[in-house]
Amino acid sequence: MSDRPRRPEPLVGAQSRTWIGVAAFVVAALGVLLAAHLATRPAQSPLAASRDAQVRLRLELEAKAKEALSTPARNADGTYRVPIEQAMELLARDNSRFEAFRQAAVKAQAAQR
């Protein structure tokens, strides 16, 4: 037998079990936090509701614009609105109408100045 004191053996097994336990606790805590978050979050976020309202408004405005471009009507200023297809036919049949449009545009520009 030797007179030297024995050195303690390293506790690698115990350290490994400790780290595994800490890791398991962290994973379990994150799982609990995730479950609590999913249980308490609102069904629809305010941003999603706002986005849906914007989509509905855009679709409504597009439908009104298509109707305005495809149906004849009288404008608020007393002029008449003609559907695009009909206007193109009229202009294709009679090019002299371009001169009337040009004169009206020049008058409108002069009135704005």
C-alpha positions as CSV (number, residue, x, y, z in Angstrom):
1,M,0.0,0.0,0.0
2,S,1.1,3.4,-0.7
3,D,1.2,6.3,1.7
4,R,0.0,8.8,-0.8
5,P,-3.6,10.0,-0.5
6,R,-5.8,8.9,-3.2
7,R,-7.1,11.5,-5.6
8,P,-10.8,11.6,-6.1
9,E,-12.1,10.3,-9.4
10,P,-13.6,12.9,-11.7
11,L,-17.4,12.9,-11.5
12,V,-18.0,12.9,-15.3
13,G,-21.1,10.7,-15.0
14,A,-22.7,12.9,-12.4
15,Q,-21.9,16.1,-14.4
16,S,-23.4,14.6,-17.5
17,R,-26.6,13.7,-15.6
18,T,-26.8,17.3,-14.2
19,W,-26.5,18.9,-17.7
20,I,-29.0,16.5,-19.1
21,G,-31.4,17.4,-16.3
22,V,-30.9,21.1,-16.9
23,A,-31.5,20.7,-20.6
24,A,-34.6,18.7,-20.0
25,F,-35.9,21.4,-17.6
26,V,-35.2,24.1,-20.2
27,V,-37.1,22.1,-22.9
28,A,-40.0,21.5,-20.6
29,A,-40.2,25.2,-19.6
30,L,-40.1,26.3,-23.3
31,G,-42.9,23.7,-24.0
32,V,-45.1,25.2,-21.2
33,L,-44.5,28.7,-22.4
34,L,-45.4,27.7,-26.0
35,A,-48.6,26.0,-24.8
36,A,-49.5,29.1,-22.7
37,H,-48.9,31.4,-25.7
38,L,-51.0,29.3,-28.1
39,A,-53.8,29.0,-25.6
40,T,-54.0,32.8,-24.8
41,R,-53.3,34.4,-28.2
42,P,-56.2,36.0,-30.1
43,A,-57.9,34.0,-32.8
44,Q,-57.1,36.7,-35.4
45,S,-54.5,39.4,-35.2
46,P,-55.5,43.1,-35.6
47,L,-53.2,43.3,-38.6
48,A,-55.0,40.4,-40.3
49,A,-58.4,42.0,-39.7
50,S,-57.1,45.3,-41.1
51,R,-55.6,43.5,-44.1
52,D,-59.0,41.8,-44.8
53,A,-60.8,45.1,-44.6
54,Q,-58.4,46.6,-47.1
55,V,-58.8,43.7,-49.5
56,R,-62.6,44.1,-49.4
57,L,-62.4,47.8,-49.9
58,R,-60.0,47.4,-52.9
59,L,-62.4,44.8,-54.5
60,E,-65.3,47.1,-54.0
61,L,-63.5,50.1,-55.5
62,E,-62.3,48.0,-58.5
63,A,-65.9,46.9,-59.1
64,K,-67.1,50.5,-59.1
65,A,-64.3,51.6,-61.4
66,K,-65.1,48.8,-63.9
67,E,-68.8,49.8,-63.8
68,A,-67.9,53.4,-64.4
69,L,-65.7,52.5,-67.4
70,S,-68.3,50.2,-69.0
71,T,-71.6,52.0,-68.5
72,P,-72.8,55.3,-69.9
73,A,-73.9,58.0,-67.4
74,R,-74.1,61.7,-66.7
75,N,-71.2,63.1,-64.6
76,A,-71.7,65.6,-61.7
77,D,-70.3,68.5,-63.8
78,G,-73.0,67.9,-66.5
79,T,-70.9,66.1,-69.0
80,Y,-71.6,62.6,-70.2
81,R,-69.6,59.5,-69.6
82,V,-69.3,57.0,-72.5
83,P,-68.1,53.5,-72.2
84,I,-64.5,53.0,-73.4
85,E,-65.4,50.6,-76.2
86,Q,-68.1,52.9,-77.6
87,A,-65.7,55.9,-77.3
88,M,-63.0,54.0,-79.3
89,E,-65.5,53.2,-82.0
90,L,-66.6,56.8,-82.3
91,L,-63.1,58.1,-82.5
92,A,-62.1,55.4,-85.1
93,R,-65.1,56.4,-87.3
94,D,-64.5,60.1,-87.2
95,N,-61.0,61.5,-86.6
96,S,-62.3,65.1,-86.5
97,R,-63.4,64.5,-83.0
98,F,-59.7,64.5,-81.9
99,E,-59.6,68.2,-82.8
100,A,-62.6,68.9,-80.5
101,F,-60.8,67.0,-77.7
102,R,-57.6,68.9,-78.2
103,Q,-59.4,72.3,-78.1
104,A,-61.2,71.3,-75.0
105,A,-57.9,70.3,-73.4
106,V,-56.3,73.6,-74.3
107,K,-59.2,75.5,-72.8
108,A,-59.0,73.5,-69.6
109,Q,-55.3,74.1,-69.3
110,A,-55.8,77.8,-69.8
111,A,-58.5,78.0,-67.2
112,Q,-56.3,76.3,-64.6
113,R,-53.5,78.9,-65.0
